[in-house]
Amino acid sequence: MFRTWAARAPGGLLLLHLLLAGCAAPLQSERLSPSAFPGPVELTTVPFFPQEEYQCGPAALAMALDWAGKSVLPDTLAPEVYLPGRQGSLQLELIANARRHDVIPYVLKPRLHDLLAEVSAGNPVIVLQNLAFAWYPKWHYAVVVGFDLERDQLVLRSGLEARHLVPVQVFERTWRRANYWAMVVMPPERLPRTAEETPYLQAVVALERLQRWEETSAAYRTALTRWPDSLVAQLGLGNSRYALKDLTGAEQAYRTAANRHPDSGIAFNNLAQTLADQRRWREAEAAAERALALGGPHIDTYRATLAEIRARRGGTKPES
């Protein structure tokens, strides 16, 4: 017995050292006062789908999508997000699949406060946990639907339990071992409570690449309610409306962008294109000339837009 211990002691001591080192950082919950979120919160309208073995990713996403107004069963999602070779789902698959269902997946900052703020605002949160050890992980997705800090409880849709109650610090330890990964799945008409401008708009741009113009138009309008001076959101709104052949709406968005950001060549260039499509040549040429005068990295595009407008205008009757 002694020889066995002597042979394994260095490895055992190293492992103990690593475990102790991993626990050295203070938990966020240790600094969280119950007064920060007084009163219990529970989102009882979030549906529950039992999570079969290795199928927690599809089930968690299905619950969040259903809450967001996109009814879909885990069995439908499984072929799209479940990776048999990994016996689970990667975060990127969940994010990409959420977009394919015309919602905005928004990854939260790795902060317990942000998670609780989202739930408090009525938004269920998908979380990734490691229910085992850093060196021998057991990955698991769940959906946080409630909390009661006075009772030291979180409420999760998890595994086969519709109301899995877990102490806050116990939950945080499993969540921390998954690097505090969390995501909300939002309908385009609703912003996450903790959304920040740049990462939120990046999430909308990713949906725009799928040419979901109705959804991105709604998402950009929603973004402008919180960040009314956002050039990216205003241009995105114009682009979405232009793709929907709503020239009046696109013109309004681009004109607002140009008025609020008079140094944006892109805003004037896009406005010029939209005016030209309405055969309003004089206004279009003036806007294109302004874009060209502003210059910048897209000056070749501005020059081409102006040349096209002049060529098209030359083949029409003069404006009255």
ZIDACOR-V775742 format. One record per residue. RES is the residue in one small letter. D_LAST is the distance of its C-alpha to the last C-alpha in whole Angstrom. Layout:
RES/D_LAST
RES/D_LAST
This chain:
m/103
f/103
r/102
t/99
w/98
a/98
a/96
r/93
a/93
p/91
g/88
g/89
l/89
l/85
l/84
l/85
h/84
l/80
l/80
l/81
a/79
g/76
c/77
a/77
a/73
p/73
l/71
q/68
s/70
e/73
r/70
l/68
s/69
p/69
s/68
a/65
f/64
p/66
g/67
p/67
v/64
e/64
l/61
t/63
t/60
v/60
p/62
f/65
f/65
p/69
q/68
e/71
e/72
y/70
q/67
c/66
g/63
p/61
a/63
a/61
l/58
a/58
m/59
a/56
l/54
d/55
w/55
a/51
g/50
k/51
s/54
v/56
l/60
p/61
d/63
t/59
l/58
a/62
p/61
e/58
v/59
y/63
l/64
p/68
g/69
r/68
q/69
g/66
s/63
l/61
q/58
l/56
e/56
l/56
i/53
a/51
n/52
a/51
r/47
r/48
h/48
d/45
v/46
i/46
p/50
y/50
v/53
l/55
k/56
p/60
r/61
l/63
h/61
d/58
l/60
l/61
a/58
e/56
v/59
s/59
a/55
g/56
n/55
p/58
v/58
i/60
v/62
l/64
q/68
n/71
l/74
a/76
f/76
a/74
w/77
y/77
p/74
k/73
w/69
h/68
y/65
a/65
v/63
v/63
v/63
g/65
f/67
d/69
l/70
e/73
r/75
d/74
q/72
l/69
v/68
l/67
r/66
s/69
g/71
l/72
e/72
a/69
r/70
h/72
l/73
v/74
p/74
v/72
q/73
v/75
f/71
e/70
r/72
t/71
w/68
r/68
r/70
a/67
n/65
y/63
w/61
a/59
m/56
v/54
v/52
m/49
p/46
p/43
e/42
r/45
l/46
p/49
r/51
t/52
a/49
e/48
e/44
t/44
p/47
y/45
l/42
q/44
a/45
v/42
v/40
a/43
l/42
e/39
r/40
l/42
q/38
r/39
w/35
e/36
e/39
t/37
s/34
a/37
a/39
y/36
r/35
t/39
a/40
l/37
t/39
r/42
w/40
p/36
d/35
s/36
l/34
v/35
a/35
q/32
l/31
g/33
l/31
g/28
n/30
s/31
r/28
y/26
a/29
l/30
k/26
d/25
l/22
t/21
g/25
a/24
e/21
q/23
a/26
y/25
r/23
t/26
a/28
a/26
n/26
r/30
h/30
p/28
d/30
s/30
g/28
i/28
a/26
f/23
n/24
n/24
l/21
a/19
q/20
t/20
l/16
a/16
d/18
q/15
r/12
r/11
w/11
r/10
e/13
a/15
e/15
a/16
a/19
a/20
e/21
r/22
a/25
l/26
a/26
l/29
g/30
g/34
p/35
h/32
i/30
d/31
t/29
y/26
r/26
a/26
t/23
l/21
a/22
e/21
i/17
r/17
a/18
r/17
r/13
g/14
g/15
t/12
k/9
p/6
e/4
s/0
